[in-house]
Amino acid sequence: MWLAAHTDRKAPTLTWVNIRFASDIDTVCGSTDDQVVLSFTSSEPLKTGTVRVTINGVTVTAVSTGVNTWSAVYGVINTTADGKVTFSIAFSDLVGNAGVPVTRTTDGSAIGVGMWVQ
């Protein structure tokens, strides 16, 4: 009996990406000691260790929070520059297919620090 092996060559995608402050007091503009939460959902399981997140140029740890869901937190400090909070998410699936790095939310969410206007 001959069995064909299936090779996964399809790159994963992020189907939902959201950025917000941990505190729901001010959802648009934050300041020192606020925490930025970047949450995202992938189209398939991602390999732990391949999920790399930067927020405002700082590498932060992404944690799996459920089936295909991830979260990363960045603490705003007094030297964080005013302006829009930027991010980048790089990732690969369980067999090593790399997804296209993501730098925008899928739901239109955006936040800033200091004197920032959306």
C-alpha positions in Angstrom: 0.0 0.0 0.0 1.4 3.4 -1.0 0.6 6.5 1.0 1.3 10.0 -0.4 2.8 12.4 2.1 1.2 15.8 2.2 3.6 18.7 2.4 2.4 21.9 3.9 3.7 24.8 1.8 1.0 27.3 2.7 2.2 30.3 4.6 0.2 31.2 7.7 -1.6 34.6 8.0 -2.9 36.7 10.8 -6.6 36.9 10.5 -7.2 39.4 13.4 -4.8 42.0 14.8 -5.7 44.5 17.5 -3.8 47.1 19.5 -5.1 48.8 22.6 -4.1 50.0 26.1 -4.6 47.5 28.9 -6.7 50.1 30.7 -9.9 50.9 29.0 -9.9 54.4 30.5 -8.3 56.0 27.5 -8.4 53.9 24.4 -6.6 56.3 22.0 -3.8 58.1 23.9 -1.5 56.8 26.6 1.3 58.0 28.8 4.0 56.7 31.1 3.2 53.4 32.9 0.4 52.5 30.5 0.6 49.0 29.0 0.1 48.5 25.3 -1.5 45.1 24.4 -1.1 43.7 20.9 -3.4 40.7 20.3 -3.6 38.6 17.2 -5.1 35.4 15.8 -3.4 33.2 13.2 -4.9 31.1 10.5 -3.1 28.0 11.8 -1.0 27.1 14.8 2.3 29.0 15.0 5.6 27.5 16.2 6.6 28.8 19.6 9.9 30.6 19.3 9.2 31.8 15.7 6.7 34.5 16.8 8.7 37.7 17.0 7.1 41.0 18.1 8.4 44.5 18.3 6.4 47.4 19.7 7.8 50.9 19.2 11.1 49.2 18.2 11.4 47.2 21.4 11.4 43.4 21.2 8.6 42.0 23.4 7.6 38.4 24.2 4.5 37.1 22.5 2.5 34.5 24.6 0.0 32.0 23.2 -3.3 32.7 25.0 -5.4 30.0 23.3 -5.9 28.1 20.1 -4.1 30.2 17.5 -4.3 33.4 19.6 -1.4 35.4 20.9 -0.7 38.5 22.9 2.3 40.8 23.6 2.6 43.6 26.1 4.7 46.7 26.1 5.1 49.1 29.0 5.2 52.8 28.1 8.1 54.5 29.9 9.1 58.2 30.3 11.5 58.0 27.4 8.9 56.6 24.9 8.6 59.0 22.1 5.2 60.8 21.5 3.3 59.6 18.5 1.6 56.6 17.0 2.5 53.2 18.6 4.1 51.1 15.9 4.6 47.3 15.8 5.8 44.4 13.7 4.8 40.7 14.0 7.0 38.0 12.3 5.8 34.4 12.5 6.1 30.8 11.1 3.8 27.8 11.2 4.7 24.5 12.8 6.6 23.2 9.7 8.5 26.4 9.2 6.5 28.3 6.6 7.0 32.0 7.3 4.1 34.4 7.2 4.3 37.9 5.7 5.3 40.2 8.6 2.4 42.3 9.8 2.6 46.0 10.7 -1.1 47.0 10.7 -4.2 46.0 12.6 -7.0 44.3 10.8 -9.7 46.1 12.8 -8.6 49.7 12.3 -7.4 50.0 15.9 -4.6 52.5 16.5 -3.2 54.1 19.7 -0.6 56.7 20.5 1.5 58.1 23.3 1.6 61.7 24.6 0.2 64.4 22.3 -1.0 62.2 19.4 -4.0 62.7 17.2 -5.4 59.7 15.3 
